[in-house]
């Protein structure tokens, strides 16, 4: 099976304004199709589902972080209609239509840090972002996404796979691929990821050698920094992608070069 190239350029393609990446979905879709990549990601790491569920995001840096609010269960506001419309427009193309959801471990931690106390509601329930993430993933799959990025913070590894199992199972049941994106030093995730057999773990083998030793006997993905040659294990990978959204890291004029580097 050929390795799929999955550049993470949606925010960069919006001329350095990732919040507006879907202001003109047709422009973004045209660009993604022109790159002739295996996976067309129309949004990555922007916490769209938390914003759509009522959280206020701080856009002074990317990726944005929630700073206020208590999330509703259904992410239907803000950019959600644009994200889903773009997926629908891409689903008949040759590339796999993709978008991300914030990983449930990361989302719950960020919501806990940003949410105001809610009288009469236990903190454990108030801060649990898993229903929001699950609903967002289900909506992406219903719209036609064939790959859903689960974006977790590599430093916040859970003790076991329990927080992610319902999400991975839901994506698989919908006929899509759950790709767990773990940038940086991610070896702390080894034990939970070993139990997430249905997910495709994506990591940088040079920075996560334990993951490389243990997980390359199953489908996996290799992550690379913009412009860098992917690790040699990319030759055997199911996916090759960037280690994060390129917005704020490279200029729009080097976008195509960043995509070409993934193919080397």
C-alpha positions as CSV (number, residue, x, y, z in Angstrom):
1,X,0.0,0.0,0.0
2,X,1.4,3.4,-1.0
3,X,2.2,5.9,1.7
4,X,-0.4,8.7,1.9
5,X,1.0,12.3,2.0
6,X,-1.0,14.4,4.5
7,X,0.3,18.0,4.7
8,X,-1.2,20.2,7.5
9,X,-1.5,23.5,5.7
10,X,-5.1,24.7,6.1
11,X,-4.3,27.6,8.4
12,X,-1.2,28.6,6.4
13,X,-3.3,28.6,3.2
14,X,-5.4,31.4,4.7
15,X,-2.5,33.9,4.2
16,X,-1.4,33.5,7.8
17,X,-4.8,34.0,9.4
18,X,-5.7,30.4,10.5
19,X,-9.0,31.6,12.1
20,X,-10.2,32.5,8.6
21,X,-9.1,29.3,6.9
22,X,-12.7,28.4,6.1
23,X,-13.9,31.9,5.3
24,X,-13.6,30.9,1.6
25,X,-13.8,27.1,1.6
26,X,-13.8,26.9,-2.2
27,X,-10.3,28.6,-2.3
28,X,-8.9,26.1,0.3
29,X,-10.5,23.1,-1.5
30,X,-9.0,24.2,-4.8
31,X,-5.6,24.5,-3.3
32,X,-5.8,21.1,-1.6
33,X,-6.8,19.5,-4.9
34,X,-4.0,21.2,-6.8
35,X,-1.4,19.7,-4.5
36,X,-2.5,16.2,-5.4
37,X,-2.0,14.8,-1.9
38,X,-3.3,11.6,-0.5
39,X,-5.1,13.3,2.4
40,X,-6.8,16.7,2.1
41,X,-7.0,18.2,5.6
42,X,-9.3,21.2,5.7
43,X,-8.7,22.0,9.4
44,X,-6.1,20.9,11.9
45,X,-5.7,21.6,15.6
46,X,-7.8,24.7,15.8
47,X,-10.1,23.6,18.6
48,X,-13.1,24.2,16.3
49,X,-15.3,21.7,18.2
50,X,-14.7,23.4,21.6
51,X,-15.4,26.8,20.1
52,X,-18.5,25.4,18.4
53,X,-19.7,24.1,21.8
54,X,-19.5,27.5,23.4
55,X,-15.9,27.9,24.5
56,X,-14.0,31.2,24.0
57,X,-10.7,30.8,22.3
58,X,-7.5,32.9,22.6
59,X,-6.3,33.4,19.0
60,X,-3.2,35.3,20.0
61,X,-1.2,32.2,19.1
62,X,-1.7,29.0,17.2
63,X,-3.1,26.6,18.1
64,X,-5.6,28.6,20.1
65,X,-6.6,27.7,23.6
66,X,-9.9,27.9,25.4
67,X,-10.0,30.7,27.9
68,X,-13.6,30.9,29.1
69,X,-17.0,29.2,28.9
70,X,-18.6,25.9,29.7
71,X,-19.0,23.6,26.7
72,X,-22.4,22.3,25.6
73,X,-22.6,18.7,24.5
74,X,-23.2,19.5,20.8
75,X,-20.6,21.5,18.8
76,X,-22.9,23.2,16.3
77,X,-22.0,26.9,16.5
78,X,-19.0,29.0,15.4
79,X,-17.1,27.4,12.5
80,X,-18.8,24.0,12.7
81,X,-21.1,24.5,9.6
82,X,-18.1,25.6,7.5
83,X,-15.9,22.7,8.6
84,X,-18.7,20.2,7.7
85,X,-19.6,21.9,4.4
86,X,-15.9,21.8,3.3
87,X,-15.8,18.0,4.1
88,X,-18.9,17.4,2.1
89,X,-17.4,19.3,-0.9
90,X,-14.2,17.2,-0.7
91,X,-15.7,13.8,-0.2
92,X,-16.0,12.9,-3.9
93,X,-12.4,13.8,-4.6
94,X,-9.5,11.4,-5.0
95,X,-7.9,12.4,-1.7
96,X,-9.2,11.3,1.6
97,X,-11.2,14.2,3.2
98,X,-9.9,14.9,6.7
99,X,-10.2,17.2,9.6
100,X,-9.2,17.1,13.3
101,X,-10.8,16.9,16.7
102,X,-8.9,17.8,19.8
103,X,-8.0,14.6,21.6
104,X,-10.2,13.9,24.6
105,X,-7.3,14.0,27.1
106,X,-6.1,17.4,25.9
107,X,-9.6,18.8,25.5
108,X,-10.6,17.9,29.0
109,X,-7.5,19.4,30.5
110,X,-7.9,22.6,28.5
111,X,-11.6,22.9,29.4
112,X,-10.8,22.4,33.1
113,X,-8.3,25.2,33.0
114,X,-10.7,27.6,31.3
115,X,-14.2,26.7,32.6
116,X,-15.9,28.8,35.3
117,X,-17.4,26.9,38.2
118,X,-20.9,25.8,37.6
119,X,-23.1,25.6,40.7
120,X,-24.5,22.2,41.4
121,X,-22.4,20.4,38.8
122,X,-19.5,18.2,39.8
123,X,-16.2,19.3,38.5
124,X,-15.5,15.9,36.9
125,X,-18.6,16.3,34.8
126,X,-18.2,20.0,34.1
127,X,-14.7,19.5,32.7
128,X,-15.3,16.3,30.7
129,X,-14.9,17.3,27.1
130,X,-15.3,13.8,25.7
131,X,-18.9,14.1,24.7
132,X,-18.1,17.2,22.7
133,X,-15.2,15.6,20.9
134,X,-17.2,12.4,20.3
135,X,-20.1,14.4,18.8
136,X,-17.7,16.4,16.6
137,X,-16.0,13.2,15.3
138,X,-19.4,11.7,14.5
139,X,-20.4,14.8,12.6
140,X,-17.2,14.8,10.5
141,X,-17.8,11.2,9.6
142,X,-21.4,11.8,8.7
143,X,-20.3,14.7,6.5
144,X,-17.9,12.3,4.6
145,X,-14.6,12.5,6.4
146,X,-12.5,9.4,5.7
147,X,-9.7,10.3,8.1
148,X,-10.1,12.0,11.5
149,X,-7.0,13.4,13.2
150,X,-7.1,13.0,17.0
151,X,-4.7,15.7,18.2
152,X,-3.3,15.1,21.6
153,X,-0.6,16.9,23.6
154,X,2.3,14.5,23.8
155,X,3.1,15.6,27.4
156,X,-0.4,14.7,28.7
157,X,-0.3,10.9,28.4
158,X,-3.1,9.1,30.1
159,X,-2.5,6.0,32.3
160,X,-4.5,3.8,30.0
161,X,-6.5,3.9,26.7
162,X,-9.9,4.4,28.3
163,X,-10.3,8.1,27.5
164,X,-9.8,7.5,23.8
165,X,-11.4,4.1,23.2
166,X,-15.0,5.3,22.6
167,X,-13.7,8.0,20.1
168,X,-11.6,5.6,18.2
169,X,-14.4,3.0,18.0
170,X,-16.9,5.6,16.8
171,X,-14.6,6.7,14.0
172,X,-13.9,3.2,12.9
173,X,-17.6,2.2,13.0
174,X,-18.3,5.1,10.6
175,X,-15.8,3.7,8.1
176,X,-13.1,6.3,8.7
177,X,-9.5,6.1,9.9
178,X,-8.7,7.5,13.4
179,X,-5.1,8.9,13.2
180,X,-3.7,9.7,16.6
181,X,-1.3,12.7,16.1
182,X,1.4,12.9,18.7
183,X,4.1,15.4,18.0
184,X,7.4,15.9,19.8
185,X,8.6,13.4,22.4
186,X,5.7,11.1,22.7
187,X,7.1,7.9,24.2
188,X,5.0,8.5,27.4
189,X,2.0,7.4,25.2
190,X,3.4,4.0,24.5
191,X,1.2,1.9,26.8
192,X,-2.2,3.5,26.0
193,X,-1.4,3.5,22.3
194,X,-0.5,-0.2,22.3
195,X,-4.1,-0.8,23.5
196,X,-5.6,1.4,20.8
197,X,-5.2,-1.2,18.1
198,X,-7.7,0.4,15.8
199,X,-6.0,3.8,15.7
200,X,-3.1,4.7,13.5
201,X,-0.4,6.3,15.7
202,X,1.5,9.2,14.1
203,X,4.8,10.3,15.6
204,X,8.4,11.4,14.9
205,X,10.5,8.2,15.2
206,X,13.6,10.2,16.0
207,X,12.0,11.9,19.0
208,X,9.9,8.9,20.1
209,X,12.2,5.8,19.7
210,X,10.1,3.6,22.0
211,X,7.0,4.1,19.8
212,X,9.2,3.4,16.8
213,X,10.4,0.1,18.2
214,X,7.0,-1.1,19.4
215,X,4.4,0.2,16.9
216,X,5.9,-0.2,13.5
217,X,4.6,-3.7,13.1
218,X,1.1,-2.2,12.6
219,X,-0.1,0.7,10.4
220,X,1.6,3.9,11.6
221,X,2.4,7.4,10.5
222,X,5.6,9.5,10.5
223,X,5.6,13.2,11.4
224,X,8.1,15.7,10.1
225,X,8.8,19.3,10.8
226,X,8.1,21.7,7.9
227,X,10.8,21.4,5.3
228,X,12.6,18.5,7.0
229,X,13.1,15.2,5.3
230,X,10.9,12.6,7.0
231,X,12.5,9.8,9.1
232,X,13.6,6.8,7.0
233,X,10.7,4.8,8.5
234,X,8.4,6.9,6.4
235,X,9.1,4.4,3.6
236,X,7.1,1.8,5.5
237,X,4.5,4.2,6.9
238,X,0.8,4.4,6.1
239,X,0.9,8.2,6.5
240,X,3.5,11.0,6.3
241,X,2.4,14.3,7.7
242,X,3.7,17.5,9.3
243,X,4.2,17.6,13.1
244,X,1.5,20.3,13.3
245,X,-0.3,23.0,11.4
246,X,2.1,25.1,9.4
247,X,0.4,28.4,10.2
248,X,2.8,30.7,12.0
249,X,5.8,28.4,11.3
250,X,6.5,29.0,7.6
251,X,5.5,31.5,5.0
252,X,2.8,31.0,2.5
253,X,5.4,31.3,-0.3
254,X,7.1,28.1,1.0
255,X,3.8,26.1,1.2
256,X,4.5,24.0,-1.8
257,X,8.1,23.3,-0.8
258,X,6.8,22.1,2.6
259,X,4.5,19.6,0.8
260,X,7.3,18.4,-1.5
261,X,9.6,17.7,1.4
262,X,7.1,15.1,2.7
263,X,7.4,13.2,-0.5
264,X,11.2,12.7,-0.3
